[in-house]
Amino acid sequence: MAISIATIRPALTTAADVRIYCCVRTLIPMNSPAQRSFTSVWVASRTGPLMLSVRTVCGIGEDGAMTTYSGTKEFEGATFVKTSFKGATLRFCDVSGVTMRSVDVDGLDIDSHDLFFGSLFVNGVDVVPLVDAELNRQFPGRELQKAQTPEGLREGWAAVLSAWRETVAGTPPDLVDAHVEDEWSLAQTLRHLILATDAWLRGGILRTQQPFHEIGQIFTGADEMGFDMSIFRVDPPVYEEILAVRAERQRLVTDFLATATPELLAEERDNPWGGGDWHPTVGDCIRVILEEEWAHLRYIRRDLARMRSA
């Protein structure tokens, strides 16, 4: 997709100042298989309004590729009026504080692991507690990821173990390595949960110097953040090995919780991913493991359902 766009360098600050109004798009049929879309984008900044003329090629024709913006802050504090974001994808983006008024949101799909650490207002209603309650209904035992007692954490761990057993056993072999676009497969997800257990139990709680198993699946962009990727195996392991290591890590959590006391859960630890601004308790580390387990269970069930219905 070809695009020409004026370079903006106004004094923009934070995403909290972004405003989006009445987003529309005008499609102009051309004498070619492709449709050409011309969008005038009014960007209001603290230095005054700027106009961007964006000319795109989409649909059939040319290379059909869409423009990708990455690592930019040029839209912070901007206002978009009568602009189309239809079909756009935002990944790993900061949209905190964004205000949307008189917008068409039909089919808008938001998935945020950090949703429950803030607020999301729709027509004046904070929907975060509603989403949390519905997910607890869909995933019985999920509410125990916030448990503060050894008994509650043990019960929560047993619930998520049972849910994962059901998902793994119910996944046919041909879908184990299948995935939807830009998401992990079941095999990759299980490898990531191995890594999460290694980080928060073996590294955070037990203070193992090198806690990671070589088949762990680290998060996207870790190499760019300076993590030592030589720890991890380059070639993907076979599924049987993944299941074996995963079962071993699950037993580690089970055994640890079996003897955990309130006093142990209250002990402070260092953040296994570094940084001195947060010193989680042992209980916090276990709760992170539970959050990871439930979140990735939801992701993979969502994706498996899509693939089965495709």
N, C-alpha and C positions, 0 to 999 in steps of 0.2 A: 504494500500500500504506500503510494507516494504521498508525502505530506510536506507542505511548506508552512512554517509557523514563525511569526515574529519572535525574536528573542526578547524575553522579559527579564529585566533586572531591577524591579522596583524594590522598595524597602519592605519586603514581606516578612512577617514574623512567624506566628505559630498557626497550626491548623485550627486552633480554636476560633480563628477569625474568618474561616472560609464560609461563604454563603452561596447557596445554589438555588436559583429561581426558575420556574417554568421551563424545564428542559425540553426542547423540541428539536427535530431535525427535518430539513427539507431535502427530499430526494428528487433529483432532476434526471429523467431518463435521457440517455445519450444514444447515438446510433452505433452502439457497440454492445457486446454481451455484458459489459460491466455497467453498474450504476455508479454515477458520480454524486458524491454528497458534499455540499458546500455549507459550512457552518460558520456563522459569525459569533465569536465568543467575546463578550464584554467582560473584562477582568477589572474589577475595582480594587485598587490598592490604596495605601495611605498616601501615595504620591499622586493619586488621581486615576481616572479611568483610562484603560488602554484597550485597544481593539486588536484581536488576533483574527486573521483570516486563515482558516484551515481548509485546505482542499484535499480531499481523500479519494482513493479508489478502493472500492470494496466489492464483495460478492464475487461473481465469476469474472475472470479476465485478469491480465497481468499476473502478478505472483499471488494475489489474494491475501497477502500477509497484512497483519494489523501492526500499527505503530506501537512500540513498547517504550515507556518512560521508566527509567530505573535510577535510583540513587539521587533524585532531584528534590529540591525544596522550593522550586520556583512557583509552586501553586499554593504555598502556605499563605494564609491571609487573603486569598483571592475571592472574588465573587463571580460566579458563572450565571448568566441570564440567558434564557431561551437557548440552551445548549444541550445537545444530545450526548448522553453517556450510555445509550442503549447497547446492551451486549458487552459492555466493558468488563474487564476483570481487574480487581485490585487484590494483590497478594503482598503480605508483609508490609503493609502501608499503615501510616498513622492517620486515621480519620477522626481522632478524638476532638471533640468540640465542634465538629462540622454541623452547620445548621442547614436544613433543607425545608423549603417552603413552596407550596403549590406545585409539588413534583409528582410525576407518574411513577409509582413504585410497584406496579403490577409485575410479579415474578421476581422482585428483589430478593436475593438470597444472601444472607449474612451468616458467616460461621466464624466465631471468635472464641478461642480458648480463654481469653482474658475477659470475656463478657461479664463474668460474675464478680469482677473486682471493681466494677464501676456502675454506670447507669446508661440506659438507652431509652430515650423518650420517643414514643410514637403517639401523635395527637394528644400530647400532654400527659401521657401515662407512662410511667417507668415500667417497661415490660420485663426487666431482668428477673424480678421475683417470680413472674408468671412462667418464664422460660425454665427457670430452675425447678419450679414445682412440677412442670410437665415432664421434664427429663427424669426427675425422681420417680414419677409415675411410670414412665416407660422402662426405667432401669431400676427395679426394686433393689434396695440396698445402697444405691448411689448416695443417698442423704448421709450415710455414715462415713463418707470421706472427710467430713468435718468433725468426726467424733473426737472427744477430748480424753476419754478413758481407755485403758488397755482393753476392757471388755468390748467397748464400742468399736475400736479399731480391729480387734480380732473378728468381730461379727461382720464388719464392713469388708475385710479382706476375704473372708469365706464367701461372701455374696459375689464379689467381683471374680473370684476364682471359678465359681459355678457358672457365671455368665460367660466367661471366656471358654470354659470347657464346651459349653453348648455351641458357641460360635465356631470354634475350631473343628469340632466333630461334625458339624453340619455343613462345612464348606467342601464342595467336591474338589478333587485333585486338579481339575483344569482351571480352577479359579484361585488357587493358592498363590500363584505368581502373577495373576492378572491384576490390572489396576486401571482406574480411570485417570484421565489426563491430570498430570501434576500432583498426583496423590500416591501414597505408598500402597503396595500390595499387602496381603495378609502376612506373607513371609517377612517382608520388610518391617511391617508393624511389630511383629513379635520380636524381631531383632532390636528394634528401638526400645521396646519394653525391657529387654535384657539390659540394654545400656542404662535405662532409667533406674532400674534396680541397682545396678553396679554403682551408679553415681550417688544415689541417695542413701542406700543401705551400706554397701561395701566402702564407698568413699566418704560420704557424709557422716554416717553413724559409727561405723567400725574403724574409720580412718585408715583404710588400706592404702598404701602409697600409690600403687598402680592398680586401680580397682576394675578396670575394664576388660571384658572378654573380647577377643579379636573379631568375633562375628557381630559385635554390636553395631547398630545403625545409628550414627550420630545425626543430629539435626542439620537441615539444609543451611549452607553457608558457614559451617563450622571452620572449614579450612581458611576462609577469608578472614575469620576472626582470630586466627593464629593458633588454633588447636593442633596438637600433634596428631596428624592423621596416620602416621606410620604404625600406631598401635593396632590399627584395624586392618583386617584382611581385605585385599583388593578383590579377589574372586569371590562371588557370592557362594555361601555354603549351601549344601543340599538341605531340603526341608526337614529330613529326619534329624539332622544335627541341630537345626534350629529348635525343634521341639524338645530335644534332649536337654539343651542348655537352658531353654526357657523353663522346663520343669525343675531343673536344679535351682534356678534363681527363685522360683516360686516357693520351693521348700525352704530356702534361706529366710524369706520373709515370714513364712509360717512358723518356723522354729524360733525366730527372733521374737515374734509377738507372743509366742506361747509362754515366755518367761518375763515379758516386759512388765515393769511396775510403774506406778505413777511417778515415782522419784526418777526413774530412768528416763521416762518420756519428757520430764521437765529439764533435763540436762541440756546445756547449750553445745552447739557444734559450729564449725565453720561451713560457709556455703561451699559445696563441692565444686561449683563452677567458678569460684573466685570472687573477689570483691569483699571489702570489709564492712559494707554498709548494713548487712543483714547477717545475724547469727541465729540460724534456726535452731529450735529445740529438736531433740530426737523425735518427739511427737510431730513436729512440723515436717520433718523428713519423711516420716511414714505417710502423713497426709498428702504430701506431694506425689509419692508413689501411687496412692489411691486415686488422686486426681488424674494422673497420667493414664492409669489403667482404664478408668471410666471414659475419659475423653477419647482415647484411641479405640476403645470398643465401639463407641458411637460412630466414629469416623468409618471404621471398617464395615460395620453393619450397614451404614448408609451407602457405601460404595459397592458392597456386594449386592445390595438390593438393586442398584442401578444396573450393574452388569447382568444380573439375572433377568431383568426386564428388557434389556436391550435386544 
